[in-house]
Amino acid sequence: MTINCKGTLIDLSTPKVMGILNVTPDSFYDGGVLQNEKDILGQAEKMLNEGATFLDIGGYSSRPDAKDISTTEEISRVIPAIEIVLKNFPEALISIDTFRSEVAKKAIESGAAMINDIAAGMLDEAMLPTVAELQVPYVMMHMRGTPKTMQSLTQYEHVTLEVLRYFAERMAAARALGINDIIADPGFGFAKTREQNFELLNQLELFKNLEIPVLIGLSRKSMIYKTLGVKPQEALNGTTALNSIALLKGAHILRVHDVKEAVECVELVSKL
């Protein structure tokens, strides 16, 4: 299973790690940590040295009840970050974490290699045509509503089957426009209760039926820290445990705050 990033084929038969670079003041775990160029470069260098294949740069916090910001503000956060990382690490493969087509387009034009959309094109009707025009890999995540409303939209008959049906529909819409490299993200914590998150993880091998790569974002999420009764800052061990389970069930990309530990996970699980 491969995806084409800027003309380079990335082989996902060995799972890869995506490091999270949030240039937001209010993300649930690392909000406000990366304040300036030096901080951003330091974190990018650390993640690349630890074995990250991708760096996911986001300027819009999608945690529950996060404050909405304008497209202009989002662009002003992410584009300088992309440019400074690529100036210093030209080989870095950057993913732009956005649900807005305008932000995505500007990011790809600034050198980003792929688009990571929490809304799978549902919050911006121009997103799928934009991805088709840019011909870059596209991560589509499952969510209902918006980050502000998603926590009230957790009614499912059967969460895994409904998420799979959603992907079948979104993939068909993307394929019809000529989008080739599609990656599915089940969207842990987005419009799902803690119990539903664990049900989804337990049945993750069913995502093989989509026949596309699967990206997993479990890093330090509330399904871990609330279950363990700890803070997000204390949820690394729990993240590692659930990442290992995700790998055993067929995950291709781990999206994480802590790259070194995730890379070790991949290395150990791949020896089985």
C-alpha positions as CSV (number, residue, x, y, z in Angstrom):
1,M,0.0,0.0,0.0
2,T,1.6,3.3,-1.1
3,I,0.8,7.0,-1.3
4,N,2.4,9.5,-3.6
5,C,3.9,12.5,-1.7
6,K,5.5,15.1,-4.0
7,G,6.5,12.3,-6.5
8,T,7.9,10.1,-3.7
9,L,6.1,6.8,-3.1
10,I,5.6,6.2,0.6
11,D,5.2,2.5,1.3
12,L,2.7,2.0,4.2
13,S,3.1,-1.8,4.4
14,T,5.4,-0.8,7.3
15,P,3.3,1.6,9.4
16,K,4.5,5.2,9.5
17,V,4.4,7.9,12.2
18,M,2.9,11.4,11.8
19,G,4.1,14.0,14.4
20,I,1.6,16.7,15.5
21,L,2.7,20.3,15.2
22,N,-0.1,22.5,16.5
23,V,0.4,26.2,16.0
24,T,-2.8,26.9,18.1
25,P,-3.1,28.6,21.4
26,D,-5.9,26.3,22.6
27,S,-5.3,22.6,21.6
28,F,-6.2,20.2,24.4
29,Y,-2.7,19.0,25.1
30,D,-0.1,21.2,23.5
31,G,-2.0,24.5,22.9
32,G,0.3,27.5,23.1
33,V,3.5,25.5,23.3
34,L,4.9,26.5,19.9
35,Q,5.0,30.3,20.2
36,N,7.6,31.2,17.7
37,E,9.9,30.0,14.9
38,K,12.5,28.7,17.3
39,D,9.9,26.5,19.1
40,I,8.4,25.3,15.8
41,L,11.8,24.4,14.3
42,G,12.9,22.7,17.5
43,Q,9.9,20.5,17.7
44,A,10.0,19.7,13.9
45,E,13.7,18.7,14.2
46,K,13.1,16.6,17.3
47,M,10.2,14.7,15.5
48,L,12.1,14.2,12.3
49,N,15.1,12.9,14.2
50,E,12.9,10.5,16.2
51,G,11.6,9.0,12.9
52,A,8.5,10.9,11.9
53,T,7.6,10.3,8.2
54,F,5.1,13.2,8.3
55,L,4.6,16.4,10.2
56,D,1.0,17.5,10.6
57,I,0.7,21.2,11.0
58,G,-2.6,22.6,12.2
59,G,-3.8,26.1,13.1
60,Y,-7.4,25.5,14.0
61,S,-8.1,23.7,17.3
62,S,-10.7,20.9,16.8
63,R,-11.1,20.0,20.5
64,P,-14.7,20.0,21.8
65,D,-16.0,23.6,22.3
66,A,-12.9,25.1,20.6
67,K,-13.2,28.7,19.5
68,D,-13.9,29.3,15.9
69,I,-11.3,31.4,14.0
70,S,-11.4,33.1,10.6
71,T,-9.8,31.6,7.5
72,T,-7.4,34.5,7.4
73,E,-6.2,33.8,11.0
74,E,-5.8,30.1,10.3
75,I,-3.7,30.9,7.2
76,S,-1.6,33.4,9.1
77,R,-0.8,30.6,11.6
78,V,0.0,27.7,9.3
79,I,1.7,29.2,6.2
80,P,4.7,30.7,8.1
81,A,5.1,27.5,10.0
82,I,5.1,25.4,6.8
83,E,7.6,27.7,5.2
84,I,10.0,27.9,8.1
85,V,10.0,24.1,8.5
86,L,10.6,23.5,4.8
87,K,13.3,26.1,4.6
88,N,15.3,24.2,7.3
89,F,14.1,20.7,6.4
90,P,13.4,20.7,2.7
91,E,12.8,16.9,2.6
92,A,10.1,17.0,5.3
93,L,6.7,15.8,4.3
94,I,4.1,18.2,5.7
95,S,0.5,17.4,6.1
96,I,-1.9,20.4,6.5
97,D,-4.6,19.8,9.1
98,T,-7.5,21.8,7.9
99,F,-11.2,21.5,6.8
100,R,-11.0,24.7,4.7
101,S,-10.1,24.4,1.0
102,E,-8.6,27.8,0.9
103,V,-6.2,27.0,3.7
104,A,-5.4,23.6,2.1
105,K,-4.7,25.1,-1.3
106,K,-2.3,27.8,0.1
107,A,-0.6,25.2,2.3
108,I,0.1,22.9,-0.7
109,E,1.3,25.9,-2.8
110,S,3.7,26.6,0.1
111,G,5.1,23.1,0.0
112,A,2.9,20.9,2.1
113,A,2.5,17.3,0.7
114,M,-0.9,16.2,1.9
115,I,-4.2,17.3,3.3
116,N,-5.7,16.1,6.6
117,D,-9.4,17.0,6.8
118,I,-11.4,16.3,10.0
119,A,-14.6,16.8,8.0
120,A,-13.9,14.7,4.9
121,G,-15.1,17.6,2.8
122,M,-18.4,18.0,4.7
123,L,-17.7,21.5,6.1
124,D,-16.5,23.0,2.8
125,E,-18.0,21.9,-0.5
126,A,-15.0,23.2,-2.4
127,M,-12.6,20.8,-0.5
128,L,-13.0,17.7,-2.6
129,P,-12.7,19.6,-5.9
130,T,-9.6,21.4,-4.5
131,V,-7.9,18.1,-3.5
132,A,-8.7,16.7,-6.9
133,E,-7.1,19.7,-8.6
134,L,-4.0,19.5,-6.4
135,Q,-3.7,15.7,-6.7
136,V,-2.2,15.2,-3.2
137,P,-3.0,12.4,-0.7
138,Y,-6.1,13.2,1.3
139,V,-6.9,12.0,4.9
140,M,-10.6,12.0,5.5
141,M,-11.8,11.7,9.0
142,H,-15.2,10.7,10.4
143,M,-17.0,13.3,12.4
144,R,-20.5,14.6,12.8
145,G,-21.4,18.2,13.0
146,T,-18.6,20.6,13.9
147,P,-16.1,20.6,16.8
148,K,-18.6,22.8,18.6
149,T,-21.5,20.5,18.2
150,M,-20.0,17.0,17.8
151,Q,-20.3,16.0,21.4
152,S,-24.1,16.1,21.2
153,L,-24.2,13.9,18.0
154,T,-23.2,10.5,19.4
155,Q,-26.3,8.4,18.7
156,Y,-25.5,5.3,16.6
157,E,-27.2,2.0,16.1
158,H,-23.8,0.4,15.4
159,V,-20.9,2.8,15.5
160,T,-18.4,0.9,13.4
161,L,-20.8,0.0,10.6
162,E,-22.0,3.6,10.4
163,V,-18.5,4.9,10.3
164,L,-17.6,2.4,7.5
165,R,-20.7,3.4,5.6
166,Y,-19.7,7.1,5.9
167,F,-16.3,6.3,4.4
168,A,-17.8,4.3,1.5
169,E,-19.9,7.3,0.6
170,R,-17.1,9.9,1.0
171,M,-14.6,7.7,-0.9
172,A,-17.1,7.4,-3.8
173,A,-17.5,11.2,-3.9
174,A,-13.7,11.6,-3.8
175,R,-13.0,8.9,-6.5
176,A,-15.7,10.4,-8.8
177,L,-13.6,13.6,-8.8
178,G,-10.4,11.7,-9.5
179,I,-8.8,11.7,-6.0
180,N,-6.4,8.8,-6.0
181,D,-4.7,8.6,-2.6
182,I,-7.3,8.4,0.1
183,I,-6.6,7.6,3.8
184,A,-9.3,6.9,6.4
185,D,-9.2,8.2,9.9
186,P,-12.0,6.8,12.1
187,G,-12.0,10.0,14.2
188,F,-11.6,8.8,17.8
189,G,-13.2,11.3,20.1
190,F,-15.1,13.1,17.4
191,A,-18.9,12.7,17.9
192,K,-18.3,9.5,19.8
193,T,-18.6,8.5,23.5
194,R,-15.8,6.8,25.3
195,E,-17.5,3.4,25.0
196,Q,-18.0,4.0,21.2
197,N,-14.3,4.9,20.8
198,F,-13.3,1.5,22.4
199,E,-15.8,-0.4,20.3
200,L,-14.4,1.2,17.2
201,L,-10.8,0.4,18.2
202,N,-11.9,-3.2,19.0
203,Q,-13.3,-3.6,15.5
204,L,-10.6,-1.7,13.7
205,E,-9.7,-4.7,11.5
206,L,-13.0,-4.2,9.7
207,F,-11.5,-1.1,8.1
208,K,-9.4,-3.4,5.9
209,N,-12.5,-3.8,3.8
210,L,-12.1,-0.2,2.6
211,E,-8.9,-1.3,0.9
212,I,-7.2,2.1,1.7
213,P,-4.7,3.1,4.4
214,V,-6.0,3.8,7.9
215,L,-4.7,6.6,10.0
216,I,-5.2,6.5,13.8
217,G,-5.2,9.5,16.1
218,L,-5.4,8.3,19.7
219,S,-2.6,10.3,21.2
220,R,-3.3,11.5,24.7
221,K,-7.1,11.6,24.0
222,S,-9.8,11.6,26.7
223,M,-10.7,8.0,26.0
224,I,-7.2,7.3,27.6
225,Y,-6.9,9.9,30.3
226,K,-10.5,9.8,31.5
227,T,-10.5,6.0,31.6
228,L,-7.3,6.1,33.6
229,G,-8.2,9.0,35.8
230,V,-5.1,11.0,34.8
231,K,-4.4,14.3,32.9
232,P,-3.5,14.4,29.2
233,Q,0.1,15.1,30.3
234,E,0.1,11.7,32.0
235,A,-1.4,9.7,29.1
236,L,1.7,8.7,27.2
237,N,1.8,5.1,28.5
238,G,-1.9,4.7,27.7
239,T,-1.3,6.1,24.3
240,T,1.4,3.6,23.6
241,A,-0.8,0.7,24.8
242,L,-3.6,1.7,22.4
243,N,-1.3,2.5,19.5
244,S,0.1,-1.1,19.8
245,I,-3.5,-2.5,19.6
246,A,-4.2,-0.3,16.6
247,L,-1.1,-1.5,14.8
248,L,-2.0,-5.2,15.6
249,K,-5.5,-4.4,14.0
250,G,-4.0,-3.0,10.8
251,A,-3.3,0.7,11.3
252,H,-0.9,2.2,8.7
253,I,-0.2,5.7,10.2
254,L,-0.1,6.7,13.8
255,R,-0.7,10.4,14.4
256,V,1.0,11.3,17.7
257,H,2.4,14.0,19.9
258,D,5.2,11.7,21.0
259,V,7.1,10.4,18.0
260,K,9.9,8.4,19.6
261,E,7.5,6.1,21.5
262,A,5.3,5.6,18.5
263,V,8.2,4.6,16.3
264,E,9.3,2.1,19.0
265,C,5.8,0.7,18.9
266,V,5.9,0.2,15.2
267,E,9.4,-1.4,15.4
268,L,8.3,-3.9,18.1
269,V,4.9,-4.8,16.7
270,S,6.4,-5.3,13.2
271,K,8.7,-8.0,14.7
272,L,5.7,-10.2,15.5
